[in-house]
Amino acid sequence: MTINRINPGKRWSDITVFNGIGHFVEVAESDTSADVKGQTLQILEQAEQMLAKMNSDKSRVLSATIFLTDFANFDSFNEVWDEWFAEGTAPSRACVKAELADPNLLVEIAFVAAERQ
């Protein structure tokens, strides 16, 4: 089976799709000075663009791994997260505390989603 790498680079591809399942990771790109809610909103907006590139949408997200730099931001993150998904479409998820490569980043999300058939 073919592996489809969308916007591949030397270090990573924007999206990697195999057997109808896409994997991608997002961090806030436009304003890393924003609080966790602002960064999460940026990430989810970027995720919608990536999902469209792989012929998918947020209702087809299968799982997410959320990396928070501080669990004090957990409730604020969840406020934005819970609003993004329609009732009954939230994916399985894990949320871990992590040190991110850029100290300005407060959250990073790894997504796994199914393509539309």
C-alpha positions as CSV (number, residue, x, y, z in Angstrom):
1,M,0.0,0.0,0.0
2,T,1.1,3.5,-0.7
3,I,2.1,6.0,1.9
4,N,0.9,9.6,1.0
5,R,3.1,12.3,2.6
6,I,1.6,15.7,2.2
7,N,4.2,18.5,2.1
8,P,7.1,16.3,3.0
9,G,10.3,17.8,4.2
10,K,13.6,16.6,5.5
11,R,12.5,16.5,9.1
12,W,8.7,15.9,8.9
13,S,5.7,15.8,6.6
14,D,2.7,18.0,7.3
15,I,0.4,14.9,7.1
16,T,1.2,11.2,6.6
17,V,-1.7,9.1,5.3
18,F,-1.7,5.3,5.1
19,N,-4.6,3.0,4.4
20,G,-7.1,5.9,4.8
21,I,-5.7,7.1,8.2
22,G,-3.9,10.4,8.5
23,H,-1.4,11.5,11.2
24,F,-0.4,15.1,11.8
25,V,0.8,17.4,14.6
26,E,-0.1,21.0,15.3
27,V,1.3,23.8,17.5
28,A,0.2,27.4,17.5
29,E,1.9,29.1,14.5
30,S,0.6,32.7,14.3
31,D,0.8,33.9,18.0
32,T,2.9,32.0,20.5
33,S,2.4,34.7,23.0
34,A,-1.3,33.8,23.4
35,D,-2.6,32.0,26.5
36,V,-3.5,28.3,26.3
37,K,-7.0,29.1,25.0
38,G,-5.6,31.3,22.2
39,Q,-3.0,28.7,21.3
40,T,-5.6,25.9,21.3
41,L,-7.9,27.9,19.1
42,Q,-5.0,28.4,16.6
43,I,-4.2,24.7,16.7
44,L,-7.8,23.6,16.0
45,E,-8.1,26.1,13.2
46,Q,-4.9,24.8,11.7
47,A,-6.1,21.2,12.2
48,E,-9.3,21.9,10.2
49,Q,-7.1,23.1,7.3
50,M,-4.9,19.9,7.6
51,L,-8.0,17.7,7.7
52,A,-9.4,19.3,4.6
53,K,-6.0,18.6,2.8
54,M,-6.5,14.9,3.6
55,N,-10.2,14.8,2.6
56,S,-11.4,14.7,6.2
57,D,-13.0,16.9,8.8
58,K,-13.1,17.1,12.6
59,S,-15.9,14.6,12.9
60,R,-13.5,12.0,11.6
61,V,-10.8,12.5,14.2
62,L,-10.1,9.1,15.7
63,S,-7.7,10.0,18.5
64,A,-5.6,12.9,19.8
65,T,-2.6,13.1,22.0
66,I,-2.4,16.4,23.8
67,F,0.8,17.7,25.3
68,L,0.3,20.5,27.9
69,T,3.3,22.2,29.5
70,D,1.3,22.9,32.7
71,F,-1.7,21.0,34.0
72,A,-2.9,24.3,35.5
73,N,-4.0,25.0,31.9
74,F,-6.0,21.7,31.7
75,D,-9.5,23.2,32.4
76,S,-8.9,26.2,30.1
77,F,-7.8,23.8,27.3
78,N,-10.8,21.6,27.8
79,E,-13.2,24.6,27.5
80,V,-12.0,25.2,23.9
81,W,-11.6,21.5,23.1
82,D,-15.2,20.7,24.2
83,E,-16.6,23.5,22.1
84,W,-14.8,22.3,18.9
85,F,-16.5,18.9,18.7
86,A,-20.2,18.3,18.0
87,E,-21.9,16.1,20.6
88,G,-21.0,12.5,20.2
89,T,-17.9,13.1,17.9
90,A,-15.1,13.5,20.4
91,P,-12.2,11.1,19.7
92,S,-10.3,9.0,22.2
93,R,-7.5,11.0,23.7
94,A,-4.6,11.2,26.0
95,C,-3.3,14.3,27.8
96,V,0.2,14.4,29.1
97,K,2.4,17.0,30.7
98,A,5.5,17.7,28.5
99,E,8.3,20.2,28.0
100,L,7.9,21.4,24.4
101,A,10.8,22.4,22.1
102,D,9.8,26.1,22.1
103,P,9.3,27.5,25.7
104,N,6.5,29.9,24.3
105,L,4.4,26.9,23.3
106,L,1.8,25.8,25.9
107,V,0.1,23.0,24.0
108,E,0.8,20.6,21.1
109,I,-1.7,18.1,19.7
110,A,-1.0,15.0,17.6
111,F,-4.1,14.0,15.6
112,V,-5.1,10.7,13.9
113,A,-8.1,11.0,11.5
114,A,-9.9,8.9,8.9
115,E,-10.2,10.1,5.3
116,R,-13.7,10.3,3.8
117,Q,-14.4,7.5,1.4
